[in-house]
Amino acid sequence: MIIILVATNTIVTVLGQVRLTRHVTTLASTARATMVSAVLLAAACLTFALSGQATAVAGQSPP
């Protein structure tokens, strides 16, 4: 089962990168894509951090 998940993750990641970077052709579009990815990564980190706080607020101790 784990090999299927790893293979699927690899295929989706490779195909996703090719599809998402198809329109990045100039230095300006590269900078824009980098900025968008940085904002999305920061949002994901904030979401993960707040999910731990939400668990503590709900009365459960975080692991």
BELLIN-V691677 format. One line per field, one symbol per residue. phi: phi as a letter, one per 30 degrees, with the letter a starting at -180 (. if undefined). Layout:
phi: ???
This chain:
phi: .dddddddddddddddddddcdccbcddddddddddddddddddddddddddddddddjcddd
